[in-house]
């Protein structure tokens, strides 16, 4: 199967789910074409609301719909879905725990050539800090479909982050996912790579290189940033001691920080974080940006080897 | 009519006492909205205090959430909870938070307090009610200062796009905001023309004339195919002479003496 953006997984899933779940609504903010919700709009015009370029209103309107028993998915880009409407999501949705999903395309550096204004590098960290919010980023089209379905079943606010750029298909169509449960994709005893979203593919490639060099790698897809699967992190600390986190996000307050918190409180393990190093990127091809900003598979290998060369399982 | 005026009087007494006991709160905007809220709970809205979650009830969103004592007192008087609860306003463990929390207070339809957010929620509720085939009407109380928020106008556009004739925005035009007169801080007039331009049916009312308020609500029910905006002219601090039109009473609690004087005035006068 050729690579597909995970936003397509969302668009396909929400249209299928809405056939049986009559309460599902999609609230668009003028960018339904690039958020892949036009199919839904066509199939369910009565349950599709386009508020135009007005994200704050989209969030509040969704809150109101949720109080009437609806399951609204607000669809926009991750930059706007996290920051333009943040306070509305915090006060009108998360504080009263209303059943609204914020489903965003253009996560991380995937809107590469659009440049910094459209690259969301703070979003997951922001929502990780909001009480009552769940934060999910699927790694491929099939995961996106399944996790959209899980989010629709889940009662309460969920932030879903998808990609604009195509990603290879890693999972089988019938693979199961559970919010809050990371997946061990490979076992190895020397090091754990914990990845989220699009970066899983970089981590898969990095694991292959490391294994060729004789390193035993445990590979984890941590598709749910919050609530973090702490048991899996702790188990990885016990089994491998050394962990490299991999995320398409600022390396502050995202997956790396979440894992670091668990490790620090346990007082064990050694960590390296791969992510955007607290700076803005620039316009450019997604894969070239990952390379330039130290987030591609080779950068992951370099971080892993740095950690392995320190020796010992304990700091 | 006399019953409603008595209720408004009682409501104002509770507002002053609650804020006095809490030693903090926002009396000015609660008193300016007291007659509107009285008309809503004792005449206009269809609600069931014994069944607060009744699906087809009318909804009220107090978008100017800081003035919540007016709603808290009305809900207690309607029997959603005991009147004695009013003394717990803003205290630890209370069901009456400093700003409205729908998860804590029975009868409260929405969490609010961050200005500008309530009308969007009202639009969503009105859409949901219509889709469900419920007869519920949705009322949103806004402050005139509050409509300086951009989100209000995003919501106003969407309400007229979706022709929500089950949605009523009530603007409590008491002319004051925290820093002074709205006309000095950031002019909002002409309010009626702005809402008309956004596709709303606008009805102007005297927000302290009970008869006018009831007539206005009745007129609003007749409007089909578009949302209604009631521009209610009010006086901030209405009913307490030393508070009326005085900006400082936006967010200040009366002391013992001031409280006594306020209660005397409200009880002694005819609350008009």
Interface residues (C-beta under 8 A of the other chain):
Chain A: X46 X47 X49 X51 X52 X54 X56 X57 X59 X60 X61 X62 X63 X64 X65 X66 X67 X68 X69 X70 X72 X87 X88 X91 X92 X95 X96 X97
Chain B: X59 X101 X102 X103 X109 X110 X111 X112 X113 X114 X116 X117 X118 X119 X120 X121 X122 X123 X124 X125 X126 X127 X128 X129 X131 X132 X134 X150 X151 X154 X155 X157 X158 X162
